[in-house]
Amino acid sequence: MNYYLAKNYLDEKKVKQEPMRNGAGEGVAELGAKHNNVVVLAADTAESSRAHYFAQKFPDRFIQVGVAEQNLTGVSAGLAYQGKVPYAITYAAFLIGRAWEPIRTTVAYPENHVVFVSSHAGLATGPDGPTHQMTEDIAIVRCLPNFTVIAPADAAQARKAVLASYSLKGPVYIRNCREKTPVFTTNKTPFEVGRAQVLRKGTDITVIGHGYMVYWLLQIAKELEGKVSLEVINLHTIKPLDEKTLIASAKKTKKVFCAEDHNVVGGMGSTVAELLSEKVPVPLFRHGVYDIFAESGSTKDLWRKYGMDKEGTKKALLKFLK
């Protein structure tokens, strides 16, 4: 498949840089113009989470609940029962972490169609520190029945994920980060919930990522060209999992490396490991946040310290290959 990636997308000096939260906010505003049953709810973070894109255009369908994320979930569930399609938007740590039990009981259990759109996920949250650097959200959401879990690779894909979420059934979680990251996909790049994207074919090892880590993997694949052949997969949908694509790739390369801005316990890497251990047992390594709470600091300093930047990811990959 031709994925129509951006021109000069591997050159960080030329590629556009934009936070994923911007794309998600734009997508929600677009849905508001198309569908009168879309309602957006925020928890005192409307501007920083980009919910204000919708609020400025459709104030009558915007609800500010304040710092009360459990209530945010309950009101969203009530709106869903009444035929609305609520989009609950705030920081990942509080949207998913603080309100997990209400999400489980009032949204997941009755299969209410509520879309949870987070910003500020992962170490990319940077100076806000470990209380806001949510690196456990995928683990605690994917374990809930009926959920769809999406982690877009860039701002353009975040917009598409939000647009696609309207037509899905049941609860949906869309994970976005605050930091500006390369926008390497375009409006022409296909996006389908539940279908992984093989962005680069290879023969020696399968490398799988979500979020901005996909961009690092593409750069690394180019740098190692001629030495190691990397098959790069953007696993933007973590649940439901595209088992067919992952199994086919693992059978071909016989080695798998996963990279994500999330705890290695319970994240995307764990999801892939669970699948392949049953279907295609191959050597597999999970690179990410190694079961710690990180420090506060600039995003780039944190990436560097915890090996989450391109060089740290490349080092982990080469070590695994040896």
Backbone bond lengths (Angstrom), bond angles and torsions (degrees), N, CA, C in turn:
res aa  C-N    CA-C-N  psi(-1)  N-CA   C-N-CA  omega(-1)  CA-C   N-CA-C  phi
1 M - - - 1.464 - - 1.532 109.85 -
2 N 1.333 116.29 140.03 1.464 121.32 175.33 1.525 108.17 -87.15
3 Y 1.318 116.30 117.59 1.458 119.14 -175.71 1.528 113.42 -94.39
4 Y 1.331 117.64 2.48 1.466 120.94 173.78 1.527 112.06 48.21
5 L 1.318 116.43 55.55 1.453 119.99 178.43 1.526 110.11 -73.20
6 A 1.319 115.58 158.39 1.463 121.18 -174.29 1.529 111.74 -61.88
7 K 1.310 116.44 150.44 1.451 122.14 177.69 1.528 109.51 -63.37
8 N 1.332 116.11 134.57 1.470 122.07 -179.04 1.533 111.92 55.65
9 Y 1.332 116.04 35.13 1.462 119.43 -172.72 1.530 113.60 -65.37
10 L 1.322 118.60 -21.97 1.466 120.09 -179.08 1.523 112.91 -83.94
11 D 1.316 117.22 -7.51 1.467 121.70 179.51 1.522 108.83 -96.09
12 E 1.337 116.46 105.57 1.467 120.55 -176.03 1.522 112.87 -63.11
13 K 1.326 117.86 -21.58 1.458 120.86 179.29 1.523 111.86 -78.05
14 K 1.327 116.70 -20.13 1.460 120.57 -177.48 1.526 113.43 -107.84
15 V 1.313 117.45 -26.44 1.457 120.35 -177.44 1.528 110.22 -75.83
16 K 1.312 116.44 145.87 1.466 121.90 178.36 1.521 110.62 -65.95
17 Q 1.333 116.86 141.94 1.462 122.34 178.13 1.532 108.47 -117.48
18 E 1.318 116.25 125.40 1.468 120.24 -177.91 1.522 109.95 -155.72
19 P 1.328 118.44 142.35 1.469 120.21 177.39 1.525 112.04 -66.93
20 M 1.306 116.40 143.04 1.464 120.44 176.76 1.524 111.63 -60.23
21 R 1.322 117.31 -32.71 1.466 121.00 -178.90 1.523 111.26 -59.76
22 N 1.338 117.48 -30.04 1.464 120.30 177.15 1.522 111.08 -63.83
23 G 1.334 115.43 -47.30 1.456 119.29 179.68 1.516 112.09 -62.42
24 A 1.331 116.41 -39.72 1.466 120.20 178.85 1.523 110.56 -64.01
25 G 1.326 116.81 -43.08 1.466 120.55 178.88 1.512 112.14 -62.28
26 E 1.322 116.32 -40.19 1.462 120.66 177.97 1.528 110.78 -64.24
27 G 1.321 115.73 -39.95 1.459 119.95 -179.94 1.517 112.39 -63.59
28 V 1.326 116.83 -42.59 1.464 120.57 179.72 1.528 110.38 -64.59
29 A 1.332 117.23 -40.97 1.466 120.51 177.74 1.529 111.26 -62.84
30 E 1.320 116.76 -38.44 1.468 120.72 176.98 1.527 110.87 -63.34
31 L 1.318 116.34 -42.37 1.465 119.55 178.74 1.525 110.97 -63.07
32 G 1.330 116.22 -37.18 1.454 120.02 179.20 1.512 112.88 -61.03
33 A 1.324 116.41 -34.33 1.462 121.00 178.93 1.523 111.99 -73.77
34 K 1.333 116.77 -26.22 1.466 121.23 -176.51 1.521 112.98 -92.65
35 H 1.346 116.26 -31.59 1.460 119.56 -171.44 1.533 110.51 -130.86
36 N 1.317 115.92 119.78 1.462 120.30 -178.18 1.524 113.58 -73.29
37 N 1.336 117.34 -12.38 1.468 119.08 -179.46 1.531 112.60 -91.60
38 V 1.327 117.49 3.34 1.465 120.48 176.49 1.531 109.39 -80.56
39 V 1.319 115.28 127.66 1.468 122.48 177.35 1.519 108.01 -126.25
40 V 1.327 117.06 138.32 1.464 120.95 179.37 1.527 109.61 -113.48
41 L 1.327 115.32 135.91 1.463 122.21 178.54 1.522 109.24 -122.73
42 A 1.330 116.48 139.01 1.459 121.47 179.82 1.524 109.81 -129.75
43 A 1.326 115.51 163.64 1.469 121.29 -177.25 1.527 110.13 -125.67
44 D 1.324 115.74 60.32 1.457 123.42 176.23 1.535 112.90 70.01
45 T 1.341 116.86 17.16 1.469 120.59 178.86 1.522 110.32 -132.03
46 A 1.327 116.83 31.27 1.463 120.96 -172.02 1.522 112.55 -57.43
47 E 1.327 116.92 -43.06 1.464 118.99 -176.35 1.522 111.37 -72.50
48 S 1.317 117.74 -47.84 1.465 120.25 -176.22 1.524 112.38 -70.91
49 S 1.318 117.70 -25.02 1.467 120.20 177.41 1.524 111.91 -94.14
50 R 1.340 115.79 -3.10 1.469 124.42 177.25 1.527 113.56 73.50
51 A 1.329 117.80 17.35 1.457 120.38 172.22 1.523 110.60 -68.07
52 H 1.323 116.79 -20.26 1.472 120.00 -177.86 1.528 112.37 -68.99
53 Y 1.344 118.14 -17.75 1.461 119.66 174.20 1.533 109.76 -57.71
54 F 1.328 115.94 -42.04 1.465 122.22 177.75 1.526 110.88 -74.69
55 A 1.323 116.57 -45.19 1.462 121.56 -174.72 1.525 112.20 -59.15
56 Q 1.320 117.27 -37.11 1.460 120.96 -179.40 1.522 112.26 -66.50
57 K 1.330 116.73 -31.38 1.466 121.14 -177.60 1.528 112.69 -92.05
58 F 1.327 116.10 -32.92 1.465 119.97 -174.50 1.529 110.57 -133.15
59 P 1.330 117.37 65.02 1.475 120.33 -176.14 1.524 113.88 -60.49
60 D 1.343 117.21 -27.67 1.462 119.85 -179.15 1.526 112.67 -73.29
61 R 1.333 116.40 -14.63 1.468 120.60 179.01 1.527 111.50 -114.57
62 F 1.306 115.71 22.24 1.468 121.32 178.67 1.519 109.04 -117.43
63 I 1.320 116.51 131.69 1.466 122.18 -178.56 1.527 109.36 -122.72
64 Q 1.314 116.42 121.81 1.465 122.02 176.45 1.525 107.74 -101.20
65 V 1.323 116.90 108.29 1.466 120.18 -176.39 1.524 112.78 -91.80
66 G 1.344 116.78 -10.00 1.460 119.74 -177.27 1.519 111.68 81.64
67 V 1.332 115.15 -168.72 1.462 119.90 -177.54 1.530 108.48 -78.58
68 A 1.313 115.11 78.07 1.470 121.56 -176.21 1.519 108.05 -155.72
69 E 1.322 115.08 72.36 1.461 119.61 -171.75 1.528 113.95 -67.54
70 Q 1.341 117.36 -31.07 1.459 118.51 175.70 1.528 110.07 -64.43
71 N 1.329 115.76 -39.84 1.461 120.30 177.33 1.528 110.85 -67.48
72 L 1.323 116.01 -36.93 1.467 121.50 175.89 1.527 110.18 -54.62
73 T 1.323 115.50 -44.41 1.464 120.74 179.50 1.521 111.65 -67.72
74 G 1.318 117.33 -44.21 1.462 120.87 -179.07 1.516 112.63 -63.19
75 V 1.321 116.76 -43.44 1.460 120.58 178.35 1.529 110.14 -65.24
76 S 1.339 116.64 -40.02 1.466 120.83 178.11 1.523 110.49 -60.90
77 A 1.341 116.75 -43.35 1.462 120.68 179.06 1.521 110.72 -62.35
78 G 1.331 116.99 -42.36 1.465 120.95 178.63 1.515 112.09 -61.76
79 L 1.329 116.41 -41.33 1.464 120.48 178.50 1.533 110.86 -64.43
80 A 1.330 115.99 -38.60 1.466 119.78 178.90 1.526 110.97 -64.06
81 Y 1.335 117.21 -38.79 1.463 120.79 177.16 1.529 111.27 -61.35
82 Q 1.335 116.55 -27.46 1.465 121.67 -178.16 1.530 113.34 -92.62
83 G 1.329 116.73 9.97 1.453 119.75 175.40 1.512 115.00 91.92
84 K 1.321 117.66 3.70 1.460 120.51 176.36 1.531 109.18 -84.55
85 V 1.335 115.29 163.26 1.465 120.32 173.18 1.530 106.83 -115.68
86 P 1.332 116.69 94.03 1.460 120.52 -176.48 1.527 113.07 -82.12
87 Y 1.319 114.89 139.04 1.461 122.70 173.96 1.524 107.23 -114.24
88 A 1.330 116.14 109.19 1.457 122.46 179.71 1.525 107.83 -94.21
89 I 1.332 116.35 121.01 1.469 119.86 -169.86 1.527 111.12 -129.77
90 T 1.322 116.37 121.57 1.465 121.29 171.38 1.534 108.43 -170.76
91 Y 1.332 116.97 -169.97 1.460 121.84 -177.72 1.531 110.81 -63.90
92 A 1.311 115.92 143.37 1.460 121.33 -175.23 1.529 113.00 -57.73
93 A 1.338 117.18 -41.63 1.469 120.38 -175.37 1.516 112.07 -60.48
94 F 1.327 116.68 -34.53 1.462 120.71 -175.96 1.525 111.93 -97.87
95 L 1.309 116.96 -34.12 1.458 121.30 177.97 1.521 110.97 -61.67
96 I 1.339 115.96 -47.75 1.457 121.41 -177.18 1.519 112.53 -98.53
97 G 1.328 116.76 -44.46 1.462 120.10 -175.39 1.511 113.83 -68.61
98 R 1.323 116.53 -53.17 1.475 119.98 -175.13 1.523 111.94 -69.93
99 A 1.312 116.78 -31.10 1.472 120.00 -172.92 1.528 113.23 -107.28
100 W 1.331 117.17 23.56 1.464 118.61 -172.28 1.528 112.99 -60.31
101 E 1.304 117.78 -45.86 1.476 118.93 -177.52 1.526 112.35 -65.21
102 P 1.336 120.21 -45.42 1.472 118.87 174.08 1.528 112.78 -60.28
103 I 1.336 117.04 -35.27 1.460 119.79 176.61 1.529 109.51 -62.28
104 R 1.322 115.24 -45.52 1.468 119.94 -179.25 1.521 111.73 -61.05
105 T 1.338 116.11 -45.83 1.459 120.64 -170.03 1.527 113.66 -85.17
106 T 1.334 117.53 -39.67 1.461 119.56 -172.97 1.531 113.81 -100.20
107 V 1.346 116.34 -12.26 1.463 118.98 -178.30 1.529 111.73 -119.91
108 A 1.339 117.42 -56.77 1.464 120.08 -175.84 1.527 111.87 -68.35
109 Y 1.319 117.24 -47.63 1.467 120.82 -176.74 1.532 112.55 -60.26
110 P 1.339 118.87 -48.33 1.472 118.89 177.93 1.525 114.22 -84.94
111 E 1.335 116.87 4.92 1.471 122.84 178.95 1.523 112.46 58.96
112 N 1.306 116.99 40.15 1.457 120.74 176.74 1.522 110.48 -70.65
113 H 1.316 115.41 140.47 1.470 120.15 -179.61 1.530 109.36 -85.83
114 V 1.329 114.16 83.84 1.471 122.14 174.79 1.520 107.09 -115.25
115 V 1.315 116.90 134.00 1.461 120.76 179.37 1.526 108.31 -106.37
116 F 1.329 116.59 118.09 1.455 122.96 178.08 1.526 108.03 -97.07
117 V 1.312 116.60 118.71 1.461 121.53 -178.18 1.525 108.46 -116.39
118 S 1.320 116.05 113.15 1.464 118.97 -176.80 1.519 111.74 -100.26
119 S 1.306 113.89 155.28 1.463 121.73 165.11 1.532 105.66 -122.74
120 H 1.330 117.69 175.97 1.471 121.59 173.04 1.525 113.52 58.16
121 A 1.335 116.83 44.31 1.465 120.23 175.35 1.519 110.10 -97.54
122 G 1.328 116.90 147.61 1.457 122.15 173.36 1.520 115.28 77.46
123 L 1.343 114.88 -177.52 1.466 120.89 178.03 1.515 111.65 -63.80
124 A 1.324 117.52 -17.89 1.464 121.29 178.04 1.526 111.65 -63.10
125 T 1.333 117.76 -10.36 1.463 121.10 174.45 1.521 110.97 -70.72
126 G 1.337 117.29 -24.99 1.458 122.40 169.77 1.509 116.56 63.96
127 P 1.352 118.21 -118.43 1.460 122.42 -168.82 1.521 115.70 -66.15
128 D 1.318 118.83 -13.12 1.465 119.82 177.26 1.531 112.00 -69.77
129 G 1.328 116.36 -13.93 1.456 120.53 171.44 1.517 115.07 83.93
130 P 1.341 115.80 -179.32 1.465 121.55 -172.57 1.525 114.71 -63.36
131 T 1.333 118.55 -24.13 1.468 119.19 177.64 1.518 111.66 -66.76
132 H 1.332 116.76 -24.74 1.456 121.28 -177.87 1.531 112.78 -109.83
133 Q 1.320 117.49 -15.46 1.472 121.23 -179.27 1.526 109.25 -79.63
134 M 1.308 116.19 80.43 1.466 120.44 -174.21 1.525 110.37 -74.29
135 T 1.321 116.33 108.75 1.467 121.25 179.32 1.535 111.86 -118.11
136 E 1.329 115.67 18.91 1.464 120.20 179.69 1.527 112.81 -123.85
137 D 1.312 118.02 0.29 1.464 121.51 -170.34 1.525 113.40 -65.11
138 I 1.325 117.56 -40.41 1.472 118.98 179.69 1.524 110.24 -62.61
139 A 1.330 116.23 -41.40 1.468 120.68 -178.49 1.523 111.75 -61.38
140 I 1.331 117.18 -43.00 1.467 119.53 -173.89 1.521 113.28 -86.46
141 V 1.335 117.12 -9.50 1.464 119.47 176.04 1.527 110.84 -97.69
142 R 1.318 116.66 -40.58 1.474 118.22 -176.50 1.530 112.26 -67.75
143 C 1.325 117.60 -18.50 1.458 119.88 178.54 1.527 112.06 -78.51
144 L 1.334 117.47 -9.90 1.460 120.61 -179.43 1.535 110.78 -86.71
145 P 1.318 118.25 127.92 1.463 119.99 176.23 1.528 111.38 -58.96
146 N 1.313 115.90 151.06 1.470 125.39 173.74 1.521 114.62 79.31
147 F 1.334 118.87 -5.51 1.467 121.12 -176.67 1.519 112.11 -83.48
148 T 1.344 115.11 144.13 1.456 123.05 164.31 1.524 106.83 -105.05
149 V 1.340 117.08 131.91 1.465 121.53 -176.48 1.526 109.26 -122.22
150 I 1.336 116.41 120.44 1.457 122.10 -175.60 1.525 109.77 -125.57
151 A 1.326 116.72 134.31 1.465 122.74 177.26 1.529 108.19 -128.97
152 P 1.328 117.86 90.94 1.465 121.74 -176.08 1.523 112.79 -61.20
153 A 1.337 115.22 156.59 1.461 120.91 -177.25 1.527 112.91 -88.18
154 D 1.330 117.55 -23.34 1.471 120.38 179.78 1.526 109.02 -160.07
155 A 1.335 116.15 -177.07 1.461 120.68 -175.93 1.521 112.32 -64.25
156 A 1.327 117.10 -39.18 1.459 120.41 179.79 1.521 110.99 -63.39
157 Q 1.323 116.45 -40.10 1.453 119.99 -179.95 1.528 111.58 -74.46
158 A 1.331 116.94 -29.27 1.464 120.46 176.27 1.527 110.14 -63.09
159 R 1.314 116.27 -41.50 1.476 120.76 177.10 1.526 109.88 -60.97
160 K 1.313 117.48 -46.19 1.460 121.17 -178.91 1.529 111.48 -65.09
161 A 1.320 116.43 -36.94 1.461 120.13 179.07 1.521 110.85 -63.27
162 V 1.331 115.96 -42.74 1.460 120.48 178.45 1.522 110.70 -63.63
163 L 1.320 117.08 -45.13 1.464 120.45 178.83 1.528 111.31 -60.73
164 A 1.329 116.16 -41.62 1.472 120.39 -179.03 1.524 111.85 -69.33
165 S 1.320 117.06 -29.43 1.466 120.85 -174.71 1.521 113.12 -64.38
166 Y 1.316 117.35 -26.18 1.468 120.59 -177.95 1.527 111.42 -58.52
167 S 1.317 117.03 -38.47 1.466 121.60 -174.58 1.525 113.68 -89.36
168 L 1.323 117.81 -2.39 1.458 120.46 178.87 1.522 110.83 -77.25
169 K 1.303 116.41 168.63 1.463 121.88 176.97 1.525 109.13 -110.08
170 G 1.306 116.35 148.48 1.450 121.13 177.18 1.515 112.90 73.97
171 P 1.342 116.89 -173.02 1.460 121.54 -177.07 1.523 113.07 -72.93
172 V 1.319 115.64 146.93 1.460 122.38 -178.44 1.532 108.43 -133.41
173 Y 1.328 116.04 139.78 1.467 121.39 172.49 1.517 108.93 -121.21
174 I 1.336 116.35 125.97 1.458 122.38 177.19 1.524 108.20 -117.61
175 R 1.315 116.67 119.84 1.472 123.16 -171.18 1.535 110.96 -101.48
176 N 1.335 116.23 124.05 1.465 121.45 179.90 1.524 110.57 -132.26
177 C 1.335 115.71 155.12 1.466 119.86 178.24 1.529 111.04 -110.65
178 R 1.314 115.95 166.93 1.461 122.03 -176.53 1.522 112.87 -85.27
179 E 1.323 117.39 -38.37 1.469 122.60 -172.65 1.524 112.26 -63.91
180 K 1.319 116.63 146.54 1.455 120.36 171.17 1.525 108.70 -66.19
181 T 1.322 116.21 130.81 1.464 121.29 178.14 1.531 108.86 -135.52
182 P 1.333 117.94 160.14 1.464 120.86 -176.77 1.528 113.22 -59.98
183 V 1.330 115.33 134.74 1.467 121.26 174.79 1.522 106.57 -97.72
184 F 1.310 116.40 92.96 1.460 120.89 -173.64 1.523 113.31 -100.55
185 T 1.340 117.95 -8.96 1.455 120.63 171.84 1.528 108.32 -96.58
186 T 1.324 116.77 169.35 1.461 121.15 -178.11 1.524 109.95 -130.89
187 N 1.332 115.76 179.40 1.462 120.04 177.60 1.528 111.58 -62.96
188 K 1.340 116.68 -24.64 1.464 121.17 -179.55 1.526 112.89 -85.00
189 T 1.320 116.68 -14.14 1.453 119.62 -178.51 1.532 110.00 -67.39
190 P 1.318 118.62 122.39 1.473 120.44 -178.99 1.523 111.25 -62.15
191 F 1.327 115.57 151.22 1.461 121.02 173.94 1.517 107.99 -145.81
192 E 1.312 115.16 126.38 1.459 121.10 179.04 1.520 109.01 -137.76
193 V 1.308 116.09 122.18 1.465 120.47 178.85 1.521 109.41 -59.89
194 G 1.326 116.17 130.34 1.456 120.81 177.98 1.510 115.00 89.97
195 R 1.336 117.07 -0.10 1.460 119.53 179.95 1.531 109.70 -120.52
196 A 1.324 116.62 114.14 1.465 121.46 178.15 1.521 109.71 -67.39
197 Q 1.331 115.60 153.73 1.457 120.84 -178.82 1.529 110.22 -111.66
198 V 1.329 116.71 117.50 1.459 121.15 173.48 1.536 106.34 -84.88
199 L 1.323 116.16 96.63 1.460 121.02 -173.96 1.519 113.26 -81.18
200 R 1.329 116.03 -21.25 1.463 120.93 178.20 1.521 108.10 -150.35
201 K 1.303 116.91 127.04 1.462 120.22 -179.78 1.526 110.32 -84.51
202 G 1.335 115.90 144.09 1.452 121.73 179.35 1.502 110.75 -151.57
203 T 1.324 116.34 175.60 1.464 120.56 -174.91 1.528 114.42 -126.68
204 D 1.349 117.77 -19.64 1.467 119.89 -171.83 1.528 114.09 -93.38
205 I 1.325 117.36 -34.47 1.459 120.76 -178.24 1.523 109.80 -159.49
206 T 1.315 115.87 142.00 1.460 122.15 175.21 1.524 108.72 -92.14
207 V 1.317 117.17 125.39 1.468 120.89 176.33 1.522 107.81 -116.45
208 I 1.325 115.33 128.51 1.463 121.85 -172.07 1.522 109.66 -124.14
209 G 1.319 116.65 134.98 1.455 120.11 177.72 1.513 111.87 -146.46
210 H 1.323 114.90 172.15 1.461 121.31 169.04 1.524 106.81 -140.40
211 G 1.322 115.77 165.23 1.458 118.72 -178.13 1.522 111.71 64.57
212 Y 1.328 115.71 -156.52 1.468 120.46 -176.41 1.522 113.07 -65.54
213 M 1.345 118.02 -16.53 1.459 120.42 -179.93 1.526 111.71 -63.37
214 V 1.325 117.12 -24.11 1.464 120.62 177.24 1.529 109.59 -60.53
215 Y 1.317 116.42 -38.10 1.466 120.38 -179.53 1.519 110.67 -64.75
216 W 1.340 116.94 -42.61 1.475 119.59 177.09 1.525 109.71 -58.64
217 L 1.321 116.78 -43.48 1.466 120.55 -177.38 1.525 111.75 -63.23
218 L 1.323 116.97 -37.97 1.464 120.32 176.71 1.526 111.14 -65.14
219 Q 1.327 116.34 -41.31 1.469 119.70 177.99 1.527 111.12 -64.83
220 I 1.321 115.91 -43.19 1.463 120.37 179.88 1.526 110.71 -63.27
221 A 1.314 116.67 -40.34 1.468 120.94 179.05 1.521 110.57 -60.18
222 K 1.322 116.48 -39.39 1.464 120.51 178.76 1.526 110.93 -69.11
223 E 1.325 117.05 -41.60 1.462 121.26 -179.01 1.531 112.24 -66.22
224 L 1.318 117.10 -32.10 1.472 121.19 -178.39 1.529 112.62 -92.78
225 E 1.309 116.04 3.52 1.464 120.99 -178.97 1.529 110.45 -55.12
226 G 1.325 116.08 131.00 1.456 121.01 -178.30 1.519 112.90 93.48
227 K 1.340 116.84 -17.06 1.463 121.87 178.47 1.533 110.85 -109.42
228 V 1.325 114.49 -49.58 1.460 121.07 178.47 1.520 107.62 -136.83
229 S 1.319 117.19 134.80 1.461 121.95 -179.43 1.528 109.91 -97.54
230 L 1.341 115.93 109.89 1.461 121.95 -177.00 1.525 111.26 -99.22
231 E 1.319 115.38 130.47 1.461 120.23 170.39 1.532 107.15 -95.98
232 V 1.338 116.78 114.91 1.464 121.73 -172.90 1.526 110.30 -100.06
233 I 1.331 115.82 123.21 1.465 121.42 -179.77 1.525 110.30 -119.00
234 N 1.323 115.41 128.07 1.463 121.74 172.03 1.522 107.74 -91.93
235 L 1.334 115.93 104.66 1.463 120.58 -179.13 1.533 108.43 -94.86
236 H 1.325 115.62 69.01 1.463 120.23 -176.10 1.518 112.91 -68.92
237 T 1.330 117.13 -27.21 1.470 119.80 175.99 1.519 108.23 -105.33
238 I 1.304 115.63 113.16 1.455 121.28 -177.68 1.534 110.97 -90.16
239 K 1.314 115.69 -24.50 1.468 121.45 173.98 1.522 108.09 -150.11
240 P 1.329 120.20 122.79 1.461 127.85 -0.07 1.532 112.20 -71.36
241 L 1.301 116.20 145.44 1.455 122.63 -174.43 1.527 110.92 -85.21
242 D 1.321 115.89 137.26 1.462 121.53 176.63 1.532 108.13 -81.55
243 E 1.307 115.50 80.26 1.461 121.13 -174.90 1.526 111.55 -63.30
244 K 1.318 117.27 -40.21 1.456 121.53 -176.03 1.522 111.79 -58.62
245 T 1.333 117.22 -47.71 1.465 120.85 -178.73 1.519 111.29 -66.24
246 L 1.319 117.23 -42.68 1.465 121.01 -178.06 1.533 111.14 -66.99
247 I 1.294 117.11 -43.18 1.468 120.71 -179.80 1.526 110.69 -64.27
248 A 1.329 116.65 -43.66 1.468 120.36 -179.82 1.514 111.42 -61.66
249 S 1.326 116.63 -41.69 1.458 120.16 -179.66 1.520 111.59 -68.60
250 A 1.331 117.23 -42.66 1.467 121.28 179.76 1.523 111.49 -64.28
251 K 1.318 117.10 -37.94 1.464 120.52 177.18 1.525 111.03 -63.15
252 K 1.328 116.43 -35.47 1.465 121.22 -178.03 1.523 112.17 -74.95
253 T 1.336 118.08 -48.42 1.472 120.75 -172.72 1.521 113.14 -91.78
254 K 1.349 116.05 -28.62 1.473 122.75 178.22 1.539 113.77 66.78
255 K 1.325 117.36 14.63 1.464 122.17 173.49 1.525 107.77 -149.61
256 V 1.348 116.97 141.54 1.464 120.48 -176.43 1.529 110.24 -135.68
257 F 1.330 115.16 134.93 1.468 122.60 178.07 1.523 107.32 -127.06
258 C 1.334 116.58 125.57 1.464 121.79 179.85 1.521 110.54 -111.87
259 A 1.329 117.27 139.34 1.466 121.68 -179.42 1.517 109.60 -134.99
260 E 1.349 115.96 132.09 1.460 119.90 -178.85 1.525 111.12 -159.99
261 D 1.331 115.39 151.34 1.464 122.03 174.14 1.530 107.28 -88.65
262 H 1.310 115.22 72.10 1.464 123.39 -175.71 1.511 106.45 -163.57
263 N 1.307 116.95 156.95 1.458 120.86 174.67 1.529 109.33 -55.90
264 V 1.320 116.49 136.52 1.468 119.30 177.86 1.527 111.21 -66.79
265 V 1.330 116.50 -17.04 1.468 120.79 176.74 1.525 108.77 -84.37
266 G 1.314 116.67 111.27 1.458 120.77 172.67 1.508 116.75 86.74
267 G 1.315 118.43 0.36 1.451 120.88 -177.29 1.514 113.63 -86.11
268 M 1.337 114.66 -156.81 1.464 120.01 179.46 1.517 111.61 -60.33
269 G 1.339 117.19 -40.67 1.455 120.68 179.01 1.516 112.15 -60.25
270 S 1.327 116.06 -38.92 1.466 119.93 176.97 1.523 110.80 -66.21
271 T 1.332 116.03 -38.05 1.464 120.17 178.13 1.522 110.82 -60.19
272 V 1.335 115.61 -47.11 1.463 120.74 -179.97 1.531 110.50 -65.11
273 A 1.338 116.68 -41.36 1.463 120.66 179.77 1.526 111.75 -62.02
274 E 1.333 115.75 -40.26 1.462 119.79 178.81 1.525 110.88 -60.89
275 L 1.329 115.62 -43.76 1.461 120.20 -179.84 1.524 111.50 -65.58
276 L 1.330 116.59 -53.67 1.460 120.26 -172.70 1.521 112.78 -70.18
277 S 1.323 118.05 -29.75 1.462 119.50 178.43 1.521 111.07 -63.66
278 E 1.323 116.28 -27.00 1.461 120.57 178.89 1.527 112.90 -91.08
279 K 1.345 115.97 -35.83 1.469 120.06 -171.85 1.529 113.99 -102.89
280 V 1.340 117.04 -41.81 1.473 121.26 -177.80 1.527 108.47 -142.91
281 P 1.320 119.19 80.76 1.467 120.08 -178.66 1.531 111.53 -64.05
282 V 1.316 116.29 112.71 1.463 122.45 178.74 1.526 108.10 -137.77
283 P 1.344 118.27 159.67 1.465 119.78 174.07 1.530 110.41 -57.87
284 L 1.327 116.12 132.37 1.472 121.11 -176.21 1.517 109.86 -140.98
285 F 1.333 116.41 139.67 1.464 120.91 177.52 1.521 109.48 -127.61
286 R 1.342 115.32 136.22 1.463 121.18 178.63 1.523 109.74 -106.64
287 H 1.320 116.27 115.02 1.466 121.86 177.86 1.516 108.75 -106.60
288 G 1.327 116.25 130.93 1.457 120.60 179.99 1.508 109.65 177.77
289 V 1.316 116.50 -145.27 1.467 121.96 175.93 1.522 106.14 -84.71
290 Y 1.320 115.90 116.50 1.462 120.71 -169.89 1.529 112.98 -83.53
291 D 1.330 114.88 64.91 1.464 123.09 172.12 1.528 112.40 55.41
292 I 1.339 115.39 49.49 1.467 121.35 178.57 1.521 108.96 -137.16
293 F 1.334 115.79 166.43 1.450 122.10 164.25 1.521 106.25 -98.98
294 A 1.321 117.24 126.40 1.462 121.33 -176.05 1.532 110.83 -81.63
295 E 1.319 115.25 176.52 1.453 121.60 177.67 1.531 110.28 -89.22
296 S 1.321 115.06 174.42 1.454 120.60 171.64 1.525 108.49 -89.69
297 G 1.322 116.70 142.25 1.460 120.98 179.90 1.508 110.26 172.29
298 S 1.316 116.83 176.67 1.458 118.86 176.86 1.523 108.63 -62.91
299 T 1.323 115.61 151.65 1.459 119.75 -177.72 1.521 111.50 -58.08
300 K 1.329 116.98 -45.55 1.462 119.81 -177.30 1.526 111.63 -66.39
301 D 1.332 117.78 -35.01 1.464 120.34 176.72 1.534 110.66 -66.81
302 L 1.324 116.23 -39.50 1.462 120.06 179.10 1.522 110.90 -68.09
303 W 1.318 116.64 -43.04 1.468 119.62 176.41 1.526 110.21 -55.74
304 R 1.335 115.12 -44.87 1.466 119.97 -177.30 1.527 110.61 -66.64
305 K 1.328 116.98 -46.64 1.468 120.74 -176.13 1.526 112.22 -63.62
306 Y 1.328 116.01 -39.83 1.462 119.29 -174.89 1.530 112.84 -99.81
307 G 1.331 116.46 14.01 1.457 120.55 175.07 1.511 114.40 69.22
308 M 1.338 117.11 26.33 1.455 120.97 -176.53 1.528 112.90 -99.76
309 D 1.323 117.46 -0.46 1.459 120.26 175.42 1.526 109.08 -84.06
310 K 1.322 116.45 -177.58 1.467 119.14 -177.71 1.520 111.21 -61.89
311 E 1.329 117.34 -45.06 1.465 120.16 -177.11 1.523 111.60 -65.71
312 G 1.318 117.06 -40.22 1.463 120.17 178.38 1.519 111.94 -65.85
313 T 1.325 115.39 -38.90 1.465 120.00 177.75 1.522 111.11 -67.21
314 K 1.314 116.21 -40.86 1.469 121.23 178.37 1.525 110.68 -63.99
315 K 1.321 116.40 -41.26 1.467 120.84 178.91 1.526 110.58 -61.77
316 A 1.338 116.94 -43.71 1.465 121.06 179.71 1.527 110.99 -64.65
317 L 1.331 116.26 -38.53 1.452 120.91 179.68 1.528 111.29 -65.66
318 L 1.334 116.40 -46.55 1.470 120.14 -178.85 1.527 111.39 -65.47
319 K 1.316 116.05 -36.19 1.472 119.97 176.77 1.522 110.55 -63.52
320 F 1.317 116.59 -41.61 1.459 121.24 178.15 1.528 111.19 -64.02
321 L 1.305 116.62 -40.45 1.466 121.12 -179.04 1.537 111.90 -65.32
322 K 1.339 116.23 -29.34 1.471 119.95 179.23 1.521 112.19 -77.33
